[in-house]
């Protein structure tokens, strides 16, 4: 990881009730929020995004938010590591998401000629 990037790890522990004080504190202290969960779309990350929207945290465009969830697909039996790898939820995928959002890596953009 880029040594000039600070990372905060917060264990939300519970989806409901959402710890809005913790979420607000994280928003105040960070410009990027990423939720990582072993659930699919419609889980904790969506709950946080809904709160951030209603609370106005996204209104000025300074906060970047990405939920990382299991894709809505069938997974063959495998080790937990292999399933996280397949789902894009391992440490390298999380690191890549952070670096992309922090604009520390160039992400190629597909064009019509590609």
Backbone as CSV, one residue per row, in Angstrom:
resi,resn,N_x,N_y,N_z,CA_x,CA_y,CA_z,C_x,C_y,C_z
1,UNK,0.861,-1.179,0.000,0.000,0.000,0.000,0.893,1.224,0.000
2,UNK,0.415,2.285,-0.580,1.112,3.560,-0.606,1.248,4.061,0.830
3,UNK,2.473,4.350,1.250,2.693,4.735,2.648,2.080,6.089,2.981
4,UNK,1.714,6.875,1.973,1.087,8.166,2.255,-0.431,8.044,2.440
5,UNK,-0.970,6.839,2.259,-2.398,6.612,2.473,-2.630,6.080,3.874
6,UNK,-3.550,6.690,4.578,-3.949,6.179,5.877,-5.176,5.303,5.710
7,UNK,-5.222,4.217,6.433,-6.351,3.294,6.346,-6.932,3.103,7.737
8,UNK,-8.236,3.180,7.836,-8.953,2.918,9.080,-9.795,1.674,8.878
9,UNK,-9.703,0.735,9.795,-10.544,-0.455,9.746,-11.526,-0.360,10.902
10,UNK,-12.802,-0.425,10.582,-13.842,-0.346,11.601,-14.691,-1.603,11.519
11,UNK,-14.890,-2.245,12.645,-15.729,-3.435,12.709,-17.135,-2.994,13.089
12,UNK,-18.026,-2.991,12.104,-19.388,-2.527,12.353,-20.176,-3.506,13.220
13,UNK,-19.797,-4.752,13.220,-20.381,-5.820,14.024,-21.849,-6.106,13.750
14,UNK,-22.665,-5.077,13.645,-24.093,-5.281,13.446,-24.596,-4.400,12.313
15,UNK,-25.509,-4.934,11.516,-26.114,-4.131,10.459,-27.214,-3.249,11.028
16,UNK,-27.987,-3.834,11.920,-29.089,-3.085,12.518,-29.061,-3.264,14.019
17,UNK,-29.183,-2.228,14.773,-29.271,-0.863,14.270,-27.898,-0.388,13.790
18,UNK,-27.901,0.370,12.715,-26.662,0.910,12.164,-26.068,1.907,13.152
19,UNK,-24.786,1.797,13.398,-24.090,2.710,14.305,-23.824,4.009,13.541
20,UNK,-24.809,4.894,13.512,-24.696,6.117,12.716,-23.607,7.038,13.241
21,UNK,-23.342,7.002,14.539,-22.262,7.828,15.080,-20.914,7.372,14.536
22,UNK,-20.702,6.056,14.451,-19.471,5.520,13.888,-19.360,5.887,12.411
23,UNK,-20.441,5.737,11.659,-20.417,6.068,10.233,-20.090,7.546,10.040
24,UNK,-20.720,8.417,10.808,-20.438,9.857,10.700,-18.987,10.164,11.059
25,UNK,-18.461,9.506,12.084,-17.063,9.707,12.466,-16.128,9.265,11.340
26,UNK,-16.424,8.122,10.717,-15.600,7.647,9.601,-15.663,8.609,8.419
27,UNK,-16.834,9.160,8.144,-16.988,10.124,7.053,-16.198,11.394,7.354
28,UNK,-16.239,11.849,8.592,-15.502,13.059,8.974,-13.996,12.883,8.841
29,UNK,-13.514,11.650,9.080,-12.074,11.389,9.112,-11.511,10.832,7.806
30,UNK,-12.365,10.471,6.850,-11.904,9.801,5.634,-12.641,10.328,4.413
31,UNK,-11.979,10.308,3.262,-12.623,10.740,2.020,-13.086,9.552,1.181
32,UNK,-12.712,8.349,1.611,-13.108,7.132,0.923,-13.658,6.155,1.957
33,UNK,-14.815,5.613,1.702,-15.416,4.595,2.568,-15.665,3.358,1.704
34,UNK,-15.156,2.226,2.151,-15.378,0.951,1.476,-15.952,-0.012,2.500
35,UNK,-17.060,-0.633,2.155,-17.591,-1.695,3.016,-17.277,-3.025,2.347
36,UNK,-16.875,-3.990,3.149,-16.558,-5.328,2.651,-17.407,-6.297,3.458
37,UNK,-18.156,-7.134,2.749,-19.029,-8.058,3.459,-19.157,-9.373,2.716
38,UNK,-19.500,-10.384,3.464,-19.708,-11.715,2.897,-21.153,-11.915,2.488
39,UNK,-21.830,-10.831,2.221,-23.204,-10.897,1.765,-23.280,-10.447,0.321
40,UNK,-24.495,-10.373,-0.193,-24.665,-9.943,-1.578,-25.306,-8.557,-1.599
41,UNK,-25.635,-8.107,-2.779,-26.255,-6.798,-2.947,-27.496,-6.719,-2.067
42,UNK,-27.665,-5.579,-1.412,-28.820,-5.384,-0.540,-28.491,-5.575,0.925
43,UNK,-27.223,-5.708,1.246,-26.813,-5.966,2.624,-26.303,-4.723,3.327
44,UNK,-25.267,-4.915,4.129,-24.726,-3.862,4.968,-24.287,-2.644,4.168
45,UNK,-23.551,-2.862,3.085,-23.067,-1.742,2.278,-24.202,-0.880,1.752
46,UNK,-25.272,-1.505,1.318,-26.424,-0.749,0.840,-27.098,0.010,1.976
47,UNK,-27.104,-0.576,3.153,-27.665,0.093,4.327,-26.846,1.345,4.648
48,UNK,-25.523,1.227,4.611,-24.641,2.368,4.858,-24.845,3.428,3.771
49,UNK,-24.890,3.008,2.513,-25.085,3.954,1.410,-26.406,4.706,1.558
50,UNK,-27.453,4.008,1.918,-28.759,4.641,2.129,-28.650,5.711,3.217
51,UNK,-27.995,5.366,4.333,-27.821,6.339,5.416,-26.999,7.540,4.943
52,UNK,-25.878,7.290,4.244,-25.020,8.384,3.769,-25.798,9.330,2.859
53,UNK,-26.657,8.770,2.029,-27.462,9.581,1.123,-28.442,10.447,1.906
54,UNK,-29.174,9.835,2.816,-30.155,10.595,3.601,-29.489,11.615,4.516
55,UNK,-28.293,11.321,4.990,-27.578,12.213,5.905,-26.865,13.347,5.166
56,UNK,-26.852,13.301,3.828,-26.230,14.358,3.049,-24.725,14.237,2.890
57,UNK,-24.155,13.105,3.281,-22.697,12.945,3.248,-22.138,12.903,1.832
58,UNK,-22.974,12.617,0.853,-22.511,12.524,-0.533,-22.816,13.785,-1.341
59,UNK,-23.468,14.751,-0.723,-23.967,15.912,-1.453,-22.884,16.783,-2.081
60,UNK,-21.743,16.929,-1.416,-20.719,17.833,-1.947,-19.753,17.148,-2.911
61,UNK,-19.892,15.834,-3.074,-19.051,15.102,-4.019,-17.652,14.781,-3.530
62,UNK,-17.363,15.063,-2.268,-16.018,14.814,-1.733,-15.831,13.416,-1.162
63,UNK,-16.914,12.705,-0.891,-16.828,11.361,-0.327,-17.020,10.329,-1.427
64,UNK,-16.097,9.367,-1.481,-16.211,8.253,-2.421,-16.595,7.016,-1.616
65,UNK,-17.571,6.277,-2.114,-18.073,5.100,-1.405,-18.163,3.920,-2.356
66,UNK,-17.688,2.764,-1.909,-17.818,1.535,-2.686,-18.167,0.385,-1.756
67,UNK,-19.261,-0.324,-2.040,-19.532,-1.559,-1.317,-18.876,-2.730,-2.064
68,UNK,-18.217,-3.591,-1.350,-17.646,-4.808,-1.936,-18.420,-5.977,-1.359
69,UNK,-19.083,-6.721,-2.234,-19.963,-7.812,-1.811,-19.705,-9.043,-2.663
70,UNK,-20.278,-10.148,-2.234,-20.218,-11.353,-3.058,-21.073,-11.135,-4.299
71,UNK,-20.569,-11.499,-5.465,-21.398,-11.365,-6.671,-22.581,-12.328,-6.619
72,UNK,-23.630,-11.951,-7.302,-24.848,-12.753,-7.336,-24.668,-13.877,-8.349
73,UNK,-23.902,-14.873,-7.953,-23.594,-15.985,-8.833,-23.348,-17.236,-7.998
74,UNK,-23.368,-18.360,-8.644,-23.110,-19.622,-7.965,-21.604,-19.843,-7.860
75,UNK,-21.153,-20.283,-6.686,-19.750,-20.603,-6.467,-19.597,-22.104,-6.260
76,UNK,-18.648,-22.673,-6.950,-18.318,-24.075,-6.725,-17.705,-24.222,-5.327
77,UNK,-17.778,-25.421,-4.795,-17.170,-25.695,-3.506,-15.674,-25.440,-3.601
78,UNK,-15.154,-24.691,-2.641,-13.728,-24.356,-2.621,-13.392,-23.875,-1.219
79,UNK,-12.119,-23.619,-0.984,-11.717,-23.066,0.308,-12.247,-21.640,0.400
80,UNK,-12.284,-21.121,1.615,-12.728,-19.742,1.807,-11.832,-18.788,1.021
81,UNK,-10.517,-18.996,1.045,-9.585,-18.151,0.297,-9.910,-18.180,-1.194
82,UNK,-10.143,-19.365,-1.739,-10.441,-19.489,-3.165,-11.759,-18.793,-3.531
83,UNK,-12.740,-18.895,-2.643,-14.017,-18.234,-2.909,-13.872,-16.711,-2.831
84,UNK,-13.101,-16.208,-1.871,-12.848,-14.761,-1.796,-12.104,-14.293,-3.037
85,UNK,-11.161,-15.098,-3.495,-10.402,-14.779,-4.703,-11.362,-14.682,-5.896
86,UNK,-12.213,-15.664,-6.043,-13.167,-15.692,-7.145,-14.160,-14.527,-7.050
87,UNK,-14.525,-14.156,-5.843,-15.511,-13.099,-5.635,-14.912,-11.702,-5.712
88,UNK,-13.591,-11.601,-5.695,-12.964,-10.284,-5.702,-12.968,-9.619,-4.345
89,UNK,-12.904,-10.424,-3.283,-12.950,-9.879,-1.924,-11.686,-10.158,-1.119
90,UNK,-10.604,-10.529,-1.770,-9.382,-10.766,-1.006,-8.631,-9.452,-0.789
91,UNK,-7.533,-9.502,-0.068,-6.811,-8.283,0.296,-6.308,-7.520,-0.927
92,UNK,-5.901,-8.226,-1.963,-5.421,-7.538,-3.170,-6.555,-6.800,-3.885
93,UNK,-7.739,-7.380,-3.895,-8.885,-6.698,-4.501,-9.269,-5.464,-3.683
94,UNK,-9.238,-5.585,-2.374,-9.552,-4.443,-1.508,-8.515,-3.350,-1.722
95,UNK,-7.244,-3.734,-1.761,-6.156,-2.775,-1.996,-6.352,-2.084,-3.339
96,UNK,-6.677,-2.838,-4.374,-6.902,-2.256,-5.692,-8.050,-1.259,-5.699
97,UNK,-9.108,-1.572,-4.977,-10.251,-0.655,-4.889,-9.835,0.640,-4.207
98,UNK,-9.082,0.523,-3.125,-8.591,1.713,-2.420,-7.730,2.568,-3.352
99,UNK,-6.773,1.942,-4.024,-5.863,2.691,-4.892,-6.591,3.338,-6.070
100,UNK,-7.579,2.640,-6.638,-8.360,3.243,-7.731,-9.125,4.465,-7.243
101,UNK,-9.784,4.332,-6.095,-10.571,5.453,-5.577,-9.689,6.622,-5.157
102,UNK,-8.482,6.318,-4.693,-7.540,7.366,-4.285,-6.774,7.915,-5.489
103,UNK,-7.072,7.379,-6.656,-6.407,7.771,-7.909,-4.897,7.605,-7.819
104,UNK,-4.471,6.487,-7.223,-3.053,6.156,-7.118,-2.623,5.166,-8.182
105,UNK,-3.580,4.672,-8.961,-3.269,3.789,-10.089,-4.092,4.241,-11.279
106,UNK,-3.557,4.026,-12.447,-4.300,4.322,-13.666,-5.099,3.090,-14.051
107,UNK,-6.372,3.287,-14.252,-7.250,2.203,-14.655,-7.567,2.394,-16.128
108,UNK,-7.259,1.390,-16.960,-7.546,1.556,-18.387,-9.039,1.659,-18.645
109,UNK,-9.367,2.507,-19.590,-10.763,2.708,-19.970,-10.948,2.118,-21.361
110,UNK,-11.941,1.269,-21.504,-12.219,0.663,-22.804,-12.860,1.703,-23.722
111,UNK,-12.428,1.680,-24.955,-13.028,2.555,-25.957,-13.650,1.682,-27.033
112,UNK,-14.359,2.285,-27.946,-15.025,1.511,-29.002,-14.028,0.751,-29.863
113,UNK,-12.807,1.263,-29.999,-11.813,0.600,-30.842,-11.140,-0.586,-30.148
114,UNK,-11.352,-0.739,-28.816,-10.717,-1.856,-28.071,-11.387,-3.155,-28.332
